[in-house]
Every structure is written in structure tokens, then in C-alpha cells.
Amino acid sequence: MTGRFVIHLPVAAADLNRARILARVAGRALRFVAPIELGGITVSAEDEQHVRHWVFCDRPLDGGRRCVLHTDHRSPCATRLPR
């Protein structure tokens, strides 16, 4: 087999907000180890895995980069996290 492989990593969280927070933290931490597509990270209820909720905004920005803020952010999109 050749091509790309996707890792599916089930992790339980108490609610949607906590699941999104955990997914953001895991995605940001792991992108230094492997090429993580932050914009592709979603979360779902265990019994409704076909209903996915986006974790990152991922809007295209100038220079081919994408927004790294969470989906519900109210500030302007950014390619870096605010300090």
C-alpha cells in the first residue's frame, strides 16, 4: 500500500466544549511531531459519529496559510495563536 494513512484516535470527553478543547490542544501539540491538518480535526458524540463538529476555523488567508483559531472565534482570523 502506498499513499497517506489517517489516524483515528478516539478520546472521550464529558461534553462538546471539552471535546473541542482537548482536540485543539492535541492537534497543536502533535503538529510539531507530524504534519497535522488542524482544519480537518472534528469531534462527534460517541453514538452519533456521523455528526461531526469542526474544531478549528481553517479559513484560507493570504499567502496560502489558514486560520488556526477555534471555529467560534470573534476576533479576526490569524495564522498564529495570540499570546
mmCIF file of the N, C-alpha and C atoms, coordinates in Angstrom:
data_MODEL
# 
_entry.id   MODEL 
# 
loop_
_atom_site.group_PDB 
_atom_site.id 
_atom_site.type_symbol 
_atom_site.label_atom_id 
_atom_site.label_alt_id 
_atom_site.label_comp_id 
_atom_site.label_asym_id 
_atom_site.label_entity_id 
_atom_site.label_seq_id 
_atom_site.pdbx_PDB_ins_code 
_atom_site.Cartn_x 
_atom_site.Cartn_y 
_atom_site.Cartn_z 
_atom_site.occupancy 
_atom_site.B_iso_or_equiv 
_atom_site.pdbx_formal_charge 
_atom_site.auth_seq_id 
_atom_site.auth_comp_id 
_atom_site.auth_asym_id 
_atom_site.auth_atom_id 
_atom_site.pdbx_PDB_model_num 
ATOM 1   N N  . MET A 1 1  ? 0.841   -1.187 0.000  1.00 0.00 ? 1  MET A N  1 
ATOM 2   C CA . MET A 1 1  ? 0.000   0.000  0.000  1.00 0.00 ? 1  MET A CA 1 
ATOM 3   C C  . MET A 1 1  ? 0.883   1.247  0.000  1.00 0.00 ? 1  MET A C  1 
ATOM 4   N N  . THR A 1 2  ? 0.469   2.222  -0.744 1.00 0.00 ? 2  THR A N  1 
ATOM 5   C CA . THR A 1 2  ? 1.176   3.496  -0.746 1.00 0.00 ? 2  THR A CA 1 
ATOM 6   C C  . THR A 1 2  ? 0.169   4.608  -0.532 1.00 0.00 ? 2  THR A C  1 
ATOM 7   N N  . GLY A 1 3  ? 0.645   5.799  -0.300 1.00 0.00 ? 3  GLY A N  1 
ATOM 8   C CA . GLY A 1 3  ? -0.240  6.935  -0.070 1.00 0.00 ? 3  GLY A CA 1 
ATOM 9   C C  . GLY A 1 3  ? -0.232  7.363  1.378  1.00 0.00 ? 3  GLY A C  1 
ATOM 10  N N  . ARG A 1 4  ? -1.250  8.091  1.733  1.00 0.00 ? 4  ARG A N  1 
ATOM 11  C CA . ARG A 1 4  ? -1.354  8.600  3.101  1.00 0.00 ? 4  ARG A CA 1 
ATOM 12  C C  . ARG A 1 4  ? -2.260  7.721  3.936  1.00 0.00 ? 4  ARG A C  1 
ATOM 13  N N  . PHE A 1 5  ? -1.988  7.690  5.209  1.00 0.00 ? 5  PHE A N  1 
ATOM 14  C CA . PHE A 1 5  ? -2.841  6.986  6.157  1.00 0.00 ? 5  PHE A CA 1 
ATOM 15  C C  . PHE A 1 5  ? -3.314  7.992  7.200  1.00 0.00 ? 5  PHE A C  1 
ATOM 16  N N  . VAL A 1 6  ? -4.540  7.849  7.649  1.00 0.00 ? 6  VAL A N  1 
ATOM 17  C CA . VAL A 1 6  ? -5.144  8.751  8.624  1.00 0.00 ? 6  VAL A CA 1 
ATOM 18  C C  . VAL A 1 6  ? -5.272  8.017  9.947  1.00 0.00 ? 6  VAL A C  1 
ATOM 19  N N  . ILE A 1 7  ? -4.893  8.680  11.021 1.00 0.00 ? 7  ILE A N  1 
ATOM 20  C CA . ILE A 1 7  ? -5.004  8.095  12.356 1.00 0.00 ? 7  ILE A CA 1 
ATOM 21  C C  . ILE A 1 7  ? -6.335  8.539  12.968 1.00 0.00 ? 7  ILE A C  1 
ATOM 22  N N  . HIS A 1 8  ? -7.128  7.584  13.401 1.00 0.00 ? 8  HIS A N  1 
ATOM 23  C CA . HIS A 1 8  ? -8.378  7.867  14.110 1.00 0.00 ? 8  HIS A CA 1 
ATOM 24  C C  . HIS A 1 8  ? -8.104  7.569  15.580 1.00 0.00 ? 8  HIS A C  1 
ATOM 25  N N  . LEU A 1 9  ? -8.194  8.583  16.417 1.00 0.00 ? 9  LEU A N  1 
ATOM 26  C CA . LEU A 1 9  ? -7.797  8.447  17.810 1.00 0.00 ? 9  LEU A CA 1 
ATOM 27  C C  . LEU A 1 9  ? -8.982  8.775  18.714 1.00 0.00 ? 9  LEU A C  1 
ATOM 28  N N  . PRO A 1 10 ? -9.787  7.784  19.077 1.00 0.00 ? 10 PRO A N  1 
ATOM 29  C CA . PRO A 1 10 ? -10.940 8.054  19.932 1.00 0.00 ? 10 PRO A CA 1 
ATOM 30  C C  . PRO A 1 10 ? -10.506 8.442  21.352 1.00 0.00 ? 10 PRO A C  1 
ATOM 31  N N  . VAL A 1 11 ? -10.976 9.577  21.791 1.00 0.00 ? 11 VAL A N  1 
ATOM 32  C CA . VAL A 1 11 ? -10.717 10.064 23.143 1.00 0.00 ? 11 VAL A CA 1 
ATOM 33  C C  . VAL A 1 11 ? -12.040 10.566 23.697 1.00 0.00 ? 11 VAL A C  1 
ATOM 34  N N  . ALA A 1 12 ? -12.390 10.188 24.902 1.00 0.00 ? 12 ALA A N  1 
ATOM 35  C CA . ALA A 1 12 ? -13.673 10.570 25.487 1.00 0.00 ? 12 ALA A CA 1 
ATOM 36  C C  . ALA A 1 12 ? -13.561 11.888 26.249 1.00 0.00 ? 12 ALA A C  1 
ATOM 37  N N  . ALA A 1 13 ? -14.601 12.706 26.136 1.00 0.00 ? 13 ALA A N  1 
ATOM 38  C CA . ALA A 1 13 ? -14.708 13.964 26.887 1.00 0.00 ? 13 ALA A CA 1 
ATOM 39  C C  . ALA A 1 13 ? -16.141 14.092 27.392 1.00 0.00 ? 13 ALA A C  1 
ATOM 40  N N  . ALA A 1 14 ? -16.323 14.875 28.442 1.00 0.00 ? 14 ALA A N  1 
ATOM 41  C CA . ALA A 1 14 ? -17.628 14.972 29.094 1.00 0.00 ? 14 ALA A CA 1 
ATOM 42  C C  . ALA A 1 14 ? -18.686 15.695 28.265 1.00 0.00 ? 14 ALA A C  1 
ATOM 43  N N  . ASP A 1 15 ? -18.269 16.645 27.427 1.00 0.00 ? 15 ASP A N  1 
ATOM 44  C CA . ASP A 1 15 ? -19.236 17.388 26.614 1.00 0.00 ? 15 ASP A CA 1 
ATOM 45  C C  . ASP A 1 15 ? -18.544 17.939 25.372 1.00 0.00 ? 15 ASP A C  1 
ATOM 46  N N  . LEU A 1 16 ? -19.331 18.552 24.471 1.00 0.00 ? 16 LEU A N  1 
ATOM 47  C CA . LEU A 1 16 ? -18.808 19.040 23.204 1.00 0.00 ? 16 LEU A CA 1 
ATOM 48  C C  . LEU A 1 16 ? -17.721 20.092 23.401 1.00 0.00 ? 16 LEU A C  1 
ATOM 49  N N  . ASN A 1 17 ? -17.924 21.027 24.307 1.00 0.00 ? 17 ASN A N  1 
ATOM 50  C CA . ASN A 1 17 ? -16.931 22.072 24.547 1.00 0.00 ? 17 ASN A CA 1 
ATOM 51  C C  . ASN A 1 17 ? -15.602 21.473 25.005 1.00 0.00 ? 17 ASN A C  1 
ATOM 52  N N  . ARG A 1 18 ? -15.646 20.551 25.948 1.00 0.00 ? 18 ARG A N  1 
ATOM 53  C CA . ARG A 1 18 ? -14.412 19.922 26.426 1.00 0.00 ? 18 ARG A CA 1 
ATOM 54  C C  . ARG A 1 18 ? -13.761 19.076 25.333 1.00 0.00 ? 18 ARG A C  1 
ATOM 55  N N  . ALA A 1 19 ? -14.569 18.433 24.504 1.00 0.00 ? 19 ALA A N  1 
ATOM 56  C CA . ALA A 1 19 ? -14.017 17.650 23.394 1.00 0.00 ? 19 ALA A CA 1 
ATOM 57  C C  . ALA A 1 19 ? -13.283 18.557 22.415 1.00 0.00 ? 19 ALA A C  1 
ATOM 58  N N  . ARG A 1 20 ? -13.847 19.712 22.112 1.00 0.00 ? 20 ARG A N  1 
ATOM 59  C CA . ARG A 1 20 ? -13.195 20.658 21.207 1.00 0.00 ? 20 ARG A CA 1 
ATOM 60  C C  . ARG A 1 20 ? -11.891 21.182 21.805 1.00 0.00 ? 20 ARG A C  1 
ATOM 61  N N  . ILE A 1 21 ? -11.913 21.503 23.094 1.00 0.00 ? 21 ILE A N  1 
ATOM 62  C CA . ILE A 1 21 ? -10.700 21.989 23.759 1.00 0.00 ? 21 ILE A CA 1 
ATOM 63  C C  . ILE A 1 21 ? -9.612  20.914 23.711 1.00 0.00 ? 21 ILE A C  1 
ATOM 64  N N  . LEU A 1 22 ? -9.960  19.691 24.051 1.00 0.00 ? 22 LEU A N  1 
ATOM 65  C CA . LEU A 1 22 ? -8.987  18.599 24.036 1.00 0.00 ? 22 LEU A CA 1 
ATOM 66  C C  . LEU A 1 22 ? -8.445  18.374 22.622 1.00 0.00 ? 22 LEU A C  1 
ATOM 67  N N  . ALA A 1 23 ? -9.309  18.434 21.626 1.00 0.00 ? 23 ALA A N  1 
ATOM 68  C CA . ALA A 1 23 ? -8.877  18.242 20.238 1.00 0.00 ? 23 ALA A CA 1 
ATOM 69  C C  . ALA A 1 23 ? -7.934  19.363 19.799 1.00 0.00 ? 23 ALA A C  1 
ATOM 70  N N  . ARG A 1 24 ? -8.222  20.619 20.199 1.00 0.00 ? 24 ARG A N  1 
ATOM 71  C CA . ARG A 1 24 ? -7.327  21.735 19.863 1.00 0.00 ? 24 ARG A CA 1 
ATOM 72  C C  . ARG A 1 24 ? -5.962  21.557 20.503 1.00 0.00 ? 24 ARG A C  1 
ATOM 73  N N  . VAL A 1 25 ? -5.944  21.203 21.778 1.00 0.00 ? 25 VAL A N  1 
ATOM 74  C CA . VAL A 1 25 ? -4.677  21.017 22.493 1.00 0.00 ? 25 VAL A CA 1 
ATOM 75  C C  . VAL A 1 25 ? -3.886  19.866 21.865 1.00 0.00 ? 25 VAL A C  1 
ATOM 76  N N  . ALA A 1 26 ? -4.543  18.745 21.590 1.00 0.00 ? 26 ALA A N  1 
ATOM 77  C CA . ALA A 1 26 ? -3.855  17.595 20.995 1.00 0.00 ? 26 ALA A CA 1 
ATOM 78  C C  . ALA A 1 26 ? -3.334  17.937 19.598 1.00 0.00 ? 26 ALA A C  1 
ATOM 79  N N  . GLY A 1 27 ? -4.141  18.592 18.797 1.00 0.00 ? 27 GLY A N  1 
ATOM 80  C CA . GLY A 1 27 ? -3.726  18.952 17.444 1.00 0.00 ? 27 GLY A CA 1 
ATOM 81  C C  . GLY A 1 27 ? -2.539  19.881 17.431 1.00 0.00 ? 27 GLY A C  1 
ATOM 82  N N  . ARG A 1 28 ? -2.573  20.891 18.285 1.00 0.00 ? 28 ARG A N  1 
ATOM 83  C CA . ARG A 1 28 ? -1.459  21.850 18.343 1.00 0.00 ? 28 ARG A CA 1 
ATOM 84  C C  . ARG A 1 28 ? -0.189  21.194 18.868 1.00 0.00 ? 28 ARG A C  1 
ATOM 85  N N  . ALA A 1 29 ? -0.330  20.306 19.842 1.00 0.00 ? 29 ALA A N  1 
ATOM 86  C CA . ALA A 1 29 ? 0.845   19.633 20.400 1.00 0.00 ? 29 ALA A CA 1 
ATOM 87  C C  . ALA A 1 29 ? 1.461   18.667 19.390 1.00 0.00 ? 29 ALA A C  1 
ATOM 88  N N  . LEU A 1 30 ? 0.632   17.947 18.674 1.00 0.00 ? 30 LEU A N  1 
ATOM 89  C CA . LEU A 1 30 ? 1.132   16.934 17.747 1.00 0.00 ? 30 LEU A CA 1 
ATOM 90  C C  . LEU A 1 30 ? 1.649   17.504 16.431 1.00 0.00 ? 30 LEU A C  1 
ATOM 91  N N  . ARG A 1 31 ? 1.276   18.700 16.070 1.00 0.00 ? 31 ARG A N  1 
ATOM 92  C CA . ARG A 1 31 ? 1.718   19.222 14.769 1.00 0.00 ? 31 ARG A CA 1 
ATOM 93  C C  . ARG A 1 31 ? 3.221   19.495 14.738 1.00 0.00 ? 31 ARG A C  1 
ATOM 94  N N  . PHE A 1 32 ? 3.871   19.506 15.887 1.00 0.00 ? 32 PHE A N  1 
ATOM 95  C CA . PHE A 1 32 ? 5.325   19.656 15.927 1.00 0.00 ? 32 PHE A CA 1 
ATOM 96  C C  . PHE A 1 32 ? 6.023   18.313 15.688 1.00 0.00 ? 32 PHE A C  1 
ATOM 97  N N  . VAL A 1 33 ? 5.281   17.214 15.803 1.00 0.00 ? 33 VAL A N  1 
ATOM 98  C CA . VAL A 1 33 ? 5.822   15.879 15.625 1.00 0.00 ? 33 VAL A CA 1 
ATOM 99  C C  . VAL A 1 33 ? 5.510   15.333 14.228 1.00 0.00 ? 33 VAL A C  1 
ATOM 100 N N  . ALA A 1 34 ? 4.320   15.636 13.736 1.00 0.00 ? 34 ALA A N  1 
ATOM 101 C CA . ALA A 1 34 ? 3.863   15.102 12.450 1.00 0.00 ? 34 ALA A CA 1 
ATOM 102 C C  . ALA A 1 34 ? 3.064   16.177 11.715 1.00 0.00 ? 34 ALA A C  1 
ATOM 103 N N  . PRO A 1 35 ? 2.923   16.051 10.404 1.00 0.00 ? 35 PRO A N  1 
ATOM 104 C CA . PRO A 1 35 ? 2.146   17.036 9.645  1.00 0.00 ? 35 PRO A CA 1 
ATOM 105 C C  . PRO A 1 35 ? 0.643   16.890 9.911  1.00 0.00 ? 35 PRO A C  1 
ATOM 106 N N  . ILE A 1 36 ? 0.160   17.605 10.891 1.00 0.00 ? 36 ILE A N  1 
ATOM 107 C CA . ILE A 1 36 ? -1.251  17.561 11.279 1.00 0.00 ? 36 ILE A CA 1 
ATOM 108 C C  . ILE A 1 36 ? -2.035  18.579 10.452 1.00 0.00 ? 36 ILE A C  1 
ATOM 109 N N  . GLU A 1 37 ? -3.159  18.180 9.911  1.00 0.00 ? 37 GLU A N  1 
ATOM 110 C CA . GLU A 1 37 ? -4.066  19.105 9.238  1.00 0.00 ? 37 GLU A CA 1 
ATOM 111 C C  . GLU A 1 37 ? -5.067  19.600 10.282 1.00 0.00 ? 37 GLU A C  1 
ATOM 112 N N  . LEU A 1 38 ? -4.733  20.701 10.950 1.00 0.00 ? 38 LEU A N  1 
ATOM 113 C CA . LEU A 1 38 ? -5.591  21.210 12.022 1.00 0.00 ? 38 LEU A CA 1 
ATOM 114 C C  . LEU A 1 38 ? -7.018  21.428 11.542 1.00 0.00 ? 38 LEU A C  1 
ATOM 115 N N  . GLY A 1 39 ? -7.170  21.930 10.329 1.00 0.00 ? 39 GLY A N  1 
ATOM 116 C CA . GLY A 1 39 ? -8.510  22.209 9.808  1.00 0.00 ? 39 GLY A CA 1 
ATOM 117 C C  . GLY A 1 39 ? -9.366  20.983 9.617  1.00 0.00 ? 39 GLY A C  1 
ATOM 118 N N  . GLY A 1 40 ? -8.765  19.814 9.612  1.00 0.00 ? 40 GLY A N  1 
ATOM 119 C CA . GLY A 1 40 ? -9.520  18.582 9.438  1.00 0.00 ? 40 GLY A CA 1 
ATOM 120 C C  . GLY A 1 40 ? -9.957  17.938 10.737 1.00 0.00 ? 40 GLY A C  1 
ATOM 121 N N  . ILE A 1 41 ? -9.586  18.528 11.869 1.00 0.00 ? 41 ILE A N  1 
ATOM 122 C CA . ILE A 1 41 ? -9.930  17.932 13.160 1.00 0.00 ? 41 ILE A CA 1 
ATOM 123 C C  . ILE A 1 41 ? -11.395 18.213 13.481 1.00 0.00 ? 41 ILE A C  1 
ATOM 124 N N  . THR A 1 42 ? -12.125 17.141 13.771 1.00 0.00 ? 42 THR A N  1 
ATOM 125 C CA . THR A 1 42 ? -13.535 17.247 14.165 1.00 0.00 ? 42 THR A CA 1 
ATOM 126 C C  . THR A 1 42 ? -13.766 16.415 15.414 1.00 0.00 ? 42 THR A C  1 
ATOM 127 N N  . VAL A 1 43 ? -14.879 16.673 16.096 1.00 0.00 ? 43 VAL A N  1 
ATOM 128 C CA . VAL A 1 43 ? -15.301 15.848 17.221 1.00 0.00 ? 43 VAL A CA 1 
ATOM 129 C C  . VAL A 1 43 ? -16.756 15.450 16.983 1.00 0.00 ? 43 VAL A C  1 
ATOM 130 N N  . SER A 1 44 ? -17.168 14.357 17.625 1.00 0.00 ? 44 SER A N  1 
ATOM 131 C CA . SER A 1 44 ? -18.546 13.888 17.481 1.00 0.00 ? 44 SER A CA 1 
ATOM 132 C C  . SER A 1 44 ? -18.963 13.181 18.754 1.00 0.00 ? 44 SER A C  1 
ATOM 133 N N  . ALA A 1 45 ? -20.275 13.051 18.926 1.00 0.00 ? 45 ALA A N  1 
ATOM 134 C CA . ALA A 1 45 ? -20.791 12.252 20.035 1.00 0.00 ? 45 ALA A CA 1 
ATOM 135 C C  . ALA A 1 45 ? -20.504 10.785 19.737 1.00 0.00 ? 45 ALA A C  1 
ATOM 136 N N  . GLU A 1 46 ? -20.236 10.019 20.765 1.00 0.00 ? 46 GLU A N  1 
ATOM 137 C CA . GLU A 1 46 ? -19.870 8.621  20.566 1.00 0.00 ? 46 GLU A CA 1 
ATOM 138 C C  . GLU A 1 46 ? -20.932 7.847  19.790 1.00 0.00 ? 46 GLU A C  1 
ATOM 139 N N  . ASP A 1 47 ? -22.196 8.106  20.081 1.00 0.00 ? 47 ASP A N  1 
ATOM 140 C CA . ASP A 1 47 ? -23.278 7.381  19.411 1.00 0.00 ? 47 ASP A CA 1 
ATOM 141 C C  . ASP A 1 47 ? -23.800 8.093  18.157 1.00 0.00 ? 47 ASP A C  1 
ATOM 142 N N  . GLU A 1 48 ? -23.168 9.205  17.776 1.00 0.00 ? 48 GLU A N  1 
ATOM 143 C CA . GLU A 1 48 ? -23.530 9.921  16.541 1.00 0.00 ? 48 GLU A CA 1 
ATOM 144 C C  . GLU A 1 48 ? -22.252 10.355 15.823 1.00 0.00 ? 48 GLU A C  1 
ATOM 145 N N  . GLN A 1 49 ? -21.414 9.404  15.497 1.00 0.00 ? 49 GLN A N  1 
ATOM 146 C CA . GLN A 1 49 ? -20.121 9.740  14.908 1.00 0.00 ? 49 GLN A CA 1 
ATOM 147 C C  . GLN A 1 49 ? -20.238 10.292 13.496 1.00 0.00 ? 49 GLN A C  1 
ATOM 148 N N  . HIS A 1 50 ? -21.403 10.165 12.886 1.00 0.00 ? 50 HIS A N  1 
ATOM 149 C CA . HIS A 1 50 ? -21.615 10.740 11.557 1.00 0.00 ? 50 HIS A CA 1 
ATOM 150 C C  . HIS A 1 50 ? -21.904 12.244 11.636 1.00 0.00 ? 50 HIS A C  1 
ATOM 151 N N  . VAL A 1 51 ? -22.201 12.766 12.828 1.00 0.00 ? 51 VAL A N  1 
ATOM 152 C CA . VAL A 1 51 ? -22.432 14.207 13.036 1.00 0.00 ? 51 VAL A CA 1 
ATOM 153 C C  . VAL A 1 51 ? -21.151 14.784 13.620 1.00 0.00 ? 51 VAL A C  1 
ATOM 154 N N  . ARG A 1 52 ? -20.393 15.483 12.795 1.00 0.00 ? 52 ARG A N  1 
ATOM 155 C CA . ARG A 1 52 ? -19.081 15.986 13.216 1.00 0.00 ? 52 ARG A CA 1 
ATOM 156 C C  . ARG A 1 52 ? -19.117 17.486 13.453 1.00 0.00 ? 52 ARG A C  1 
ATOM 157 N N  . HIS A 1 53 ? -18.356 17.932 14.435 1.00 0.00 ? 53 HIS A N  1 
ATOM 158 C CA . HIS A 1 53 ? -18.253 19.347 14.782 1.00 0.00 ? 53 HIS A CA 1 
ATOM 159 C C  . HIS A 1 53 ? -16.809 19.778 14.547 1.00 0.00 ? 53 HIS A C  1 
ATOM 160 N N  . TRP A 1 54 ? -16.627 20.830 13.778 1.00 0.00 ? 54 TRP A N  1 
ATOM 161 C CA . TRP A 1 54 ? -15.292 21.338 13.468 1.00 0.00 ? 54 TRP A CA 1 
ATOM 162 C C  . TRP A 1 54 ? -14.654 21.925 14.715 1.00 0.00 ? 54 TRP A C  1 
ATOM 163 N N  . VAL A 1 55 ? -13.335 21.841 14.803 1.00 0.00 ? 55 VAL A N  1 
ATOM 164 C CA . VAL A 1 55 ? -12.584 22.323 15.961 1.00 0.00 ? 55 VAL A CA 1 
ATOM 165 C C  . VAL A 1 55 ? -11.866 23.630 15.638 1.00 0.00 ? 55 VAL A C  1 
ATOM 166 N N  . PHE A 1 56 ? -11.279 23.733 14.440 1.00 0.00 ? 56 PHE A N  1 
ATOM 167 C CA . PHE A 1 56 ? -10.545 24.924 14.031 1.00 0.00 ? 56 PHE A CA 1 
ATOM 168 C C  . PHE A 1 56 ? -11.293 25.667 12.930 1.00 0.00 ? 56 PHE A C  1 
ATOM 169 N N  . CYS A 1 57 ? -11.090 26.972 12.843 1.00 0.00 ? 57 CYS A N  1 
ATOM 170 C CA . CYS A 1 57 ? -11.710 27.822 11.825 1.00 0.00 ? 57 CYS A CA 1 
ATOM 171 C C  . CYS A 1 57 ? -11.266 27.385 10.427 1.00 0.00 ? 57 CYS A C  1 
ATOM 172 N N  . ASP A 1 58 ? -9.976  27.356 10.163 1.00 0.00 ? 58 ASP A N  1 
ATOM 173 C CA . ASP A 1 58 ? -9.367  26.885 8.916  1.00 0.00 ? 58 ASP A CA 1 
ATOM 174 C C  . ASP A 1 58 ? -9.703  27.731 7.676  1.00 0.00 ? 58 ASP A C  1 
ATOM 175 N N  . ARG A 1 59 ? -10.134 28.977 7.862  1.00 0.00 ? 59 ARG A N  1 
ATOM 176 C CA . ARG A 1 59 ? -10.388 29.828 6.693  1.00 0.00 ? 59 ARG A CA 1 
ATOM 177 C C  . ARG A 1 59 ? -9.084  30.121 5.969  1.00 0.00 ? 59 ARG A C  1 
ATOM 178 N N  . PRO A 1 60 ? -9.110  30.116 4.625  1.00 0.00 ? 60 PRO A N  1 
ATOM 179 C CA . PRO A 1 60 ? -7.896  30.455 3.874  1.00 0.00 ? 60 PRO A CA 1 
ATOM 180 C C  . PRO A 1 60 ? -7.517  31.919 4.098  1.00 0.00 ? 60 PRO A C  1 
ATOM 181 N N  . LEU A 1 61 ? -6.235  32.184 4.267  1.00 0.00 ? 61 LEU A N  1 
ATOM 182 C CA . LEU A 1 61 ? -5.721  33.534 4.457  1.00 0.00 ? 61 LEU A CA 1 
ATOM 183 C C  . LEU A 1 61 ? -4.674  33.826 3.383  1.00 0.00 ? 61 LEU A C  1 
ATOM 184 N N  . ASP A 1 62 ? -4.204  35.047 3.338  1.00 0.00 ? 62 ASP A N  1 
ATOM 185 C CA . ASP A 1 62 ? -3.171  35.414 2.372  1.00 0.00 ? 62 ASP A CA 1 
ATOM 186 C C  . ASP A 1 62 ? -1.936  34.538 2.527  1.00 0.00 ? 62 ASP A C  1 
ATOM 187 N N  . GLY A 1 63 ? -1.266  34.308 1.437  1.00 0.00 ? 63 GLY A N  1 
ATOM 188 C CA . GLY A 1 63 ? -0.031  33.542 1.468  1.00 0.00 ? 63 GLY A CA 1 
ATOM 189 C C  . GLY A 1 63 ? -0.235  32.041 1.546  1.00 0.00 ? 63 GLY A C  1 
ATOM 190 N N  . GLY A 1 64 ? -1.464  31.567 1.341  1.00 0.00 ? 64 GLY A N  1 
ATOM 191 C CA . GLY A 1 64 ? -1.723  30.134 1.357  1.00 0.00 ? 64 GLY A CA 1 
ATOM 192 C C  . GLY A 1 64 ? -1.846  29.523 2.731  1.00 0.00 ? 64 GLY A C  1 
ATOM 193 N N  . ARG A 1 65 ? -1.794  30.345 3.774  1.00 0.00 ? 65 ARG A N  1 
ATOM 194 C CA . ARG A 1 65 ? -1.925  29.833 5.154  1.00 0.00 ? 65 ARG A CA 1 
ATOM 195 C C  . ARG A 1 65 ? -3.396  29.776 5.529  1.00 0.00 ? 65 ARG A C  1 
ATOM 196 N N  . ARG A 1 66 ? -3.687  29.171 6.672  1.00 0.00 ? 66 ARG A N  1 
ATOM 197 C CA . ARG A 1 66 ? -5.071  29.041 7.145  1.00 0.00 ? 66 ARG A CA 1 
ATOM 198 C C  . ARG A 1 66 ? -5.184  29.523 8.587  1.00 0.00 ? 66 ARG A C  1 
ATOM 199 N N  . CYS A 1 67 ? -6.388  29.913 8.968  1.00 0.00 ? 67 CYS A N  1 
ATOM 200 C CA . CYS A 1 67 ? -6.645  30.382 10.332 1.00 0.00 ? 67 CYS A CA 1 
ATOM 201 C C  . CYS A 1 67 ? -6.500  29.218 11.312 1.00 0.00 ? 67 CYS A C  1 
ATOM 202 N N  . VAL A 1 68 ? -5.774  29.465 12.412 1.00 0.00 ? 68 VAL A N  1 
ATOM 203 C CA . VAL A 1 68 ? -5.539  28.426 13.424 1.00 0.00 ? 68 VAL A CA 1 
ATOM 204 C C  . VAL A 1 68 ? -6.375  28.635 14.687 1.00 0.00 ? 68 VAL A C  1 
ATOM 205 N N  . LEU A 1 69 ? -7.298  29.581 14.658 1.00 0.00 ? 69 LEU A N  1 
ATOM 206 C CA . LEU A 1 69 ? -8.145  29.829 15.825 1.00 0.00 ? 69 LEU A CA 1 
ATOM 207 C C  . LEU A 1 69 ? -9.324  28.854 15.845 1.00 0.00 ? 69 LEU A C  1 
ATOM 208 N N  . HIS A 1 70 ? -10.026 28.787 16.964 1.00 0.00 ? 70 HIS A N  1 
ATOM 209 C CA . HIS A 1 70 ? -11.151 27.859 17.063 1.00 0.00 ? 70 HIS A CA 1 
ATOM 210 C C  . HIS A 1 70 ? -12.325 28.311 16.200 1.00 0.00 ? 70 HIS A C  1 
ATOM 211 N N  . THR A 1 71 ? -13.251 27.426 15.935 1.00 0.00 ? 71 THR A N  1 
ATOM 212 C CA . THR A 1 71 ? -14.343 27.693 14.990 1.00 0.00 ? 71 THR A CA 1 
ATOM 213 C C  . THR A 1 71 ? -15.218 28.874 15.381 1.00 0.00 ? 71 THR A C  1 
ATOM 214 N N  . ASP A 1 72 ? -15.406 29.111 16.657 1.00 0.00 ? 72 ASP A N  1 
ATOM 215 C CA . ASP A 1 72 ? -16.324 30.157 17.108 1.00 0.00 ? 72 ASP A CA 1 
ATOM 216 C C  . ASP A 1 72 ? -15.643 31.470 17.460 1.00 0.00 ? 72 ASP A C  1 
ATOM 217 N N  . HIS A 1 73 ? -14.412 31.685 16.986 1.00 0.00 ? 73 HIS A N  1 
ATOM 218 C CA . HIS A 1 73 ? -13.695 32.895 17.395 1.00 0.00 ? 73 HIS A CA 1 
ATOM 219 C C  . HIS A 1 73 ? -14.393 34.155 16.864 1.00 0.00 ? 73 HIS A C  1 
ATOM 220 N N  . ARG A 1 74 ? -14.272 35.240 17.626 1.00 0.00 ? 74 ARG A N  1 
ATOM 221 C CA . ARG A 1 74 ? -14.890 36.516 17.249 1.00 0.00 ? 74 ARG A CA 1 
ATOM 222 C C  . ARG A 1 74 ? -13.853 37.529 16.777 1.00 0.00 ? 74 ARG A C  1 
ATOM 223 N N  . SER A 1 75 ? -12.592 37.251 17.008 1.00 0.00 ? 75 SER A N  1 
ATOM 224 C CA . SER A 1 75 ? -11.515 38.144 16.579 1.00 0.00 ? 75 SER A CA 1 
ATOM 225 C C  . SER A 1 75 ? -11.204 37.868 15.108 1.00 0.00 ? 75 SER A C  1 
ATOM 226 N N  . PRO A 1 76 ? -10.430 38.735 14.476 1.00 0.00 ? 76 PRO A N  1 
ATOM 227 C CA . PRO A 1 76 ? -10.033 38.475 13.086 1.00 0.00 ? 76 PRO A CA 1 
ATOM 228 C C  . PRO A 1 76 ? -9.246  37.168 12.993 1.00 0.00 ? 76 PRO A C  1 
ATOM 229 N N  . CYS A 1 77 ? -9.345  36.504 11.867 1.00 0.00 ? 77 CYS A N  1 
ATOM 230 C CA . CYS A 1 77 ? -8.593  35.262 11.648 1.00 0.00 ? 77 CYS A CA 1 
ATOM 231 C C  . CYS A 1 77 ? -7.102  35.528 11.784 1.00 0.00 ? 77 CYS A C  1 
ATOM 232 N N  . ALA A 1 78 ? -6.356  34.485 12.174 1.00 0.00 ? 78 ALA A N  1 
ATOM 233 C CA . ALA A 1 78 ? -4.914  34.631 12.378 1.00 0.00 ? 78 ALA A CA 1 
ATOM 234 C C  . ALA A 1 78 ? -4.208  33.336 12.004 1.00 0.00 ? 78 ALA A C  1 
ATOM 235 N N  . THR A 1 79 ? -2.959  33.463 11.580 1.00 0.00 ? 79 THR A N  1 
ATOM 236 C CA . THR A 1 79 ? -2.146  32.303 11.272 1.00 0.00 ? 79 THR A CA 1 
ATOM 237 C C  . THR A 1 79 ? -1.340  31.832 12.475 1.00 0.00 ? 79 THR A C  1 
ATOM 238 N N  . ARG A 1 80 ? -1.354  32.636 13.547 1.00 0.00 ? 80 ARG A N  1 
ATOM 239 C CA . ARG A 1 80 ? -0.652  32.286 14.784 1.00 0.00 ? 80 ARG A CA 1 
ATOM 240 C C  . ARG A 1 80 ? -1.584  32.526 15.953 1.00 0.00 ? 80 ARG A C  1 
ATOM 241 N N  . LEU A 1 81 ? -1.364  31.787 17.021 1.00 0.00 ? 81 LEU A N  1 
ATOM 242 C CA . LEU A 1 81 ? -2.160  31.956 18.235 1.00 0.00 ? 81 LEU A CA 1 
ATOM 243 C C  . LEU A 1 81 ? -1.782  33.255 18.926 1.00 0.00 ? 81 LEU A C  1 
ATOM 244 N N  . PRO A 1 82 ? -2.783  33.958 19.489 1.00 0.00 ? 82 PRO A N  1 
ATOM 245 C CA . PRO A 1 82 ? -2.442  35.175 20.254 1.00 0.00 ? 82 PRO A CA 1 
ATOM 246 C C  . PRO A 1 82 ? -1.680  34.788 21.515 1.00 0.00 ? 82 PRO A C  1 
ATOM 247 N N  . ARG A 1 83 ? -0.803  35.672 21.944 1.00 0.00 ? 83 ARG A N  1 
ATOM 248 C CA . ARG A 1 83 ? -0.020  35.399 23.163 1.00 0.00 ? 83 ARG A CA 1 
ATOM 249 C C  . ARG A 1 83 ? -0.794  35.740 24.392 1.00 0.00 ? 83 ARG A C  1 
# 
